[in-house]
Amino acid sequence: MSDAVFPVAIVGVGNMGSAMALRLLSCGWPVHVFDLVERRSLALASAGARVHATAAQAASAARATIVCVVDAAQTRDVLFGTGAVAGAVPLAHTVFLCPTMEPAEVQDIAQALRPQGVFCIDAPMSGGPVRARDGSMSLMVACEAMVFERHRGLIETLSSRVFRISERPGDGARTKLVNNLAAGINLVGAAEVLALALRLGLDLERTLDVIEQSSGQSWIGSERMRRAIAGDLAPRAHMSLLAKDTRLAVQAALDAGFQGPLGSAARDVFAAACAGGLSDLDDAALLKWLTRDQ
């Protein structure tokens, strides 16, 4: 094993975490994993991952820990609560924060890690499990230049689309919220216009063919609506995630003194779909929600 390749822990191996683990393993990186849902970790053992009984055990066996849980509360629990990662790792260990969180939460966590000699990389991601698996997802990185250079090999293995946002933890989170609000607005728009197409008696696949080659095209609209039309709602990205992300983005906007015309509307659509029982489905189910009375 060369100096450029070192053991990495991933805490939280759901859709994105497991895809990142498989990406690293396929590129020769030793990977240690932990998830509260044991079967998720065990599923990676056959690919070469080392499965651990606790987050602290996984992290202490690695030089860097990628936290890939759902939100800030789970992240804090992994690092400072029952997971106890921050107290188990040696000096100069590095924690990657990948969940979508409030920027202030990222800043607070980074500050809390510093006295323990642990570096922090604010590194939210975008692109979904398929892109995480092949290394083409987007990674929005905010950290000190020295920390980035020390982990350049790992970062560039995880992503061919690395965006250096700044050296201030929290700016990655801010960028991710802006991006995910755009994704949410685009997805609501795509689902709305296809619901309209259905009401107008149009063929949905042919309508989407037109949109994809015309001014209404968006990547998330095409990707999600193709699956929605096919009835494939198996969760790659749960509805609850964009509900959370659009809520956090709108709140960040309000905190900054900005109120746009579309963000809150998109937030409310995702919240309503979740309240209507679709939270555990893929967010492609938005079309199902908007056509529920048709």
C-alpha positions in Angstrom: 0.0 0.0 0.0 1.5 3.3 -1.1 1.6 6.4 1.1 -1.0 8.0 -1.2 -3.5 5.2 -0.4 -4.6 4.8 3.2 -7.5 3.2 5.2 -10.8 5.1 5.0 -13.8 4.6 7.3 -17.3 5.2 6.0 -20.0 5.6 8.7 -23.4 5.3 7.1 -23.5 3.0 4.1 -26.9 3.6 2.7 -27.3 4.3 -1.0 -24.6 7.0 -1.2 -22.2 5.6 1.4 -22.2 2.1 0.0 -21.6 3.5 -3.5 -18.6 5.5 -2.3 -17.3 2.4 -0.4 -17.5 0.3 -3.6 -15.8 3.1 -5.6 -12.9 3.2 -3.2 -12.6 -0.6 -2.9 -12.5 -0.9 -6.7 -9.6 1.6 -6.8 -7.6 -0.3 -4.2 -8.4 1.7 -1.0 -8.8 -0.2 2.3 -12.3 0.6 3.5 -13.8 0.1 7.0 -17.6 0.4 7.4 -20.3 0.8 10.0 -24.0 1.3 9.8 -26.8 1.0 12.3 -28.5 -1.3 9.8 -26.1 -4.2 9.9 -27.1 -5.8 6.7 -25.9 -2.7 4.8 -22.4 -3.2 6.1 -22.4 -6.9 5.6 -23.4 -6.5 2.0 -20.1 -4.7 1.4 -18.0 -7.4 3.1 -17.9 -9.6 -0.1 -16.4 -6.6 -2.0 -13.6 -6.4 0.6 -14.8 -3.9 3.1 -13.9 -4.5 6.8 -17.1 -4.5 8.8 -17.1 -3.1 12.4 -19.5 -3.3 15.3 -19.3 0.5 16.1 -18.6 3.7 14.4 -15.6 4.4 16.7 -14.0 1.0 15.8 -14.3 1.7 12.1 -12.9 5.3 12.5 -10.0 4.3 14.7 -8.9 1.8 12.0 -8.6 4.5 9.4 -6.8 7.8 8.7 -10.0 9.5 7.5 -13.7 9.0 8.2 -16.4 9.8 5.8 -19.7 10.6 7.6 -22.6 9.8 5.3 -25.7 9.8 7.4 -28.9 11.8 6.9 -28.6 15.0 8.9 -26.9 17.1 11.5 -28.4 15.3 14.5 -27.2 11.9 13.2 -23.8 13.5 12.4 -23.4 14.8 15.9 -24.4 11.5 17.4 -21.8 9.7 15.2 -19.0 12.1 16.2 -19.8 13.2 19.8 -22.7 10.9 21.0 -23.2 7.2 20.9 -20.8 6.8 18.0 -18.0 8.5 19.9 -15.8 8.8 16.8 -14.2 12.1 17.8 -12.9 10.6 21.0 -11.6 7.4 19.4 -9.4 8.7 16.6 -5.8 9.9 16.8 -4.5 13.4 16.3 -4.6 14.6 12.7 -7.4 12.3 11.8 -9.8 13.9 9.3 -13.6 13.8 9.2 -15.5 14.4 5.9 -19.0 15.8 6.5 -21.1 14.7 3.5 -24.7 15.1 4.8 -26.7 18.1 3.7 -26.8 20.3 6.8 -27.4 23.9 7.9 -24.1 25.8 7.4 -24.1 26.9 11.0 -24.2 23.2 12.0 -21.1 22.5 9.9 -19.2 25.4 11.4 -20.1 24.3 14.9 -19.0 20.7 14.3 -15.7 21.8 12.7 -15.0 24.0 15.7 -15.9 21.2 18.1 -13.4 18.9 16.3 -10.5 21.3 16.3 -9.6 21.1 20.0 -9.4 17.3 19.7 -6.9 17.6 16.9 -9.3 16.4 14.3 -9.4 18.1 10.9 -12.8 18.7 9.1 -13.6 18.8 5.4 -17.0 20.2 4.6 -17.8 17.9 1.6 -21.5 17.6 0.6 -22.1 15.6 -2.6 -24.5 15.5 -5.5 -25.3 13.2 -8.3 -26.8 10.0 -6.8 -25.5 6.5 -6.2 -24.7 5.7 -9.8 -22.4 8.6 -10.1 -20.9 8.0 -6.6 -20.1 4.4 -7.7 -18.3 5.5 -10.9 -16.6 8.5 -9.3 -18.4 11.1 -11.4 -20.5 12.7 -8.6 -20.0 16.3 -7.7 -18.2 17.1 -4.5 -18.3 20.6 -3.0 -15.3 21.0 -0.8 -14.6 23.7 1.8 -11.5 23.3 4.0 -8.0 24.6 4.6 -5.7 24.2 1.7 -3.3 22.1 3.7 -6.1 19.7 4.6 -7.2 19.5 1.0 -3.8 18.7 -0.4 -3.2 16.1 2.3 -6.4 14.3 1.0 -6.3 15.2 -2.6 -5.9 11.6 -3.7 -8.9 10.4 -1.8 -11.0 13.4 -2.9 -10.2 12.9 -6.5 -10.8 9.1 -6.3 -14.3 9.8 -5.0 -15.1 12.5 -7.5 -14.0 13.6 -11.0 -16.1 16.8 -10.4 -14.5 18.4 -7.4 -15.4 22.0 -6.7 -13.1 24.0 -4.3 -15.6 26.3 -2.7 -13.5 28.0 -0.1 -11.4 27.4 3.0 -14.3 28.1 5.3 -16.3 25.1 6.6 -20.0 25.8 6.0 -19.5 27.2 2.4 -19.8 23.7 1.0 -23.1 23.3 2.8 -24.3 26.7 1.5 -23.4 25.7 -2.0 -25.2 22.3 -1.6 -28.3 24.0 -0.4 -28.4 26.4 -3.3 -27.9 23.4 -5.7 -30.6 21.3 -4.0 -33.1 24.1 -4.0 -32.5 24.4 -7.8 -33.0 20.6 -8.0 -36.2 20.7 -6.0 -37.6 23.6 -8.0 -36.7 21.8 -11.3 -38.2 18.5 -10.1 -41.5 20.1 -9.0 -41.7 21.9 -12.3 -41.0 18.7 -14.3 -43.7 16.7 -12.4 -46.1 19.6 -12.7 -45.9 19.9 -16.5 -46.2 16.1 -17.0 -49.2 16.1 -14.7 -50.6 18.8 -17.0 -49.7 16.8 -20.1 -51.6 13.8 -18.7 -54.7 16.1 -18.0 -54.4 17.3 -21.6 -54.5 13.8 -22.9 -50.9 13.7 -24.2 -48.5 10.8 -24.2 -46.1 11.3 -21.3 -43.1 9.6 -22.9 -43.5 11.6 -26.1 -44.0 14.8 -24.2 -40.8 14.1 -22.2 -39.0 13.4 -25.5 -39.9 16.9 -26.6 -38.9 18.6 -23.3 -35.6 16.8 -23.2 -34.7 18.3 -26.6 -36.2 21.7 -26.0 -36.0 24.7 -23.6 -37.7 22.9 -20.7 -35.0 20.3 -20.3 -33.4 19.6 -16.9 -31.3 16.6 -15.8 -33.2 15.8 -12.7 -36.5 16.3 -14.5 -35.5 13.8 -17.2 -33.9 11.3 -14.9 -36.8 11.2 -12.3 -39.7 11.5 -14.7 -38.4 8.7 -17.0 -38.6 6.4 -13.9 -41.9 7.8 -12.8 -43.5 7.1 -16.1 -42.2 3.5 -15.9 -43.6 3.2 -12.4 -40.1 2.6 -10.9 -40.3 4.4 -7.6 -37.7 2.3 -5.7 -35.9 4.8 -3.6 -32.5 6.0 -4.9 -33.1 9.4 -3.2 -36.0 9.3 -0.8 -38.7 12.0 -1.0 -37.9 13.0 2.6 -34.4 14.1 1.6 -35.5 16.8 -0.8 -38.2 17.8 1.7 -35.4 18.3 4.2 -33.0 20.0 1.8 -35.6 22.5 0.4 -36.7 23.3 3.9 -33.1 24.0 5.0 -32.4 26.0 1.8 -35.4 28.2 2.3 -34.5 28.8 5.9 -31.0 29.7 4.9 -32.4 32.2 2.4 -34.6 33.7 5.1 -31.7 33.9 7.5 -29.8 35.8 4.8 -32.7 38.2 4.3 -33.7 36.8 0.9 -37.1 35.4 -0.1 -37.6 34.2 -3.7 -40.8 33.3 -5.4 -40.3 29.5 -6.0 -38.3 28.0 -3.2 -41.0 28.0 -0.6 -43.5 26.6 -3.1 -41.2 23.7 -3.9 -40.6 23.1 -0.2 -44.3 22.9 0.4 -44.9 20.4 -2.4 -42.3 18.0 -1.0 -43.6 18.5 2.5 -47.2 17.7 1.4 -46.0 14.6 -0.6 -44.2 13.3 2.5 -47.3 14.0 4.7 -49.3 12.1 2.1 -47.4 8.9 2.7 -44.7 9.2 0.0 -41.7 10.0 2.2 -40.1 6.5 1.8 -40.5 6.4 -2.0 -38.1 7.9 -4.5 -38.6 11.6 -5.1 -39.7 10.6 -8.7 -43.0 9.8 -6.9 -43.7 13.5 -7.1 -45.5 12.8 -10.4 -47.7 10.2 -8.6 -48.5 12.8 -6.0 -49.5 15.5 -8.5 -51.7 13.1 -10.5 -53.3 11.4 -7.5 -56.8 12.8 -8.4 -56.5 12.1 -12.2 
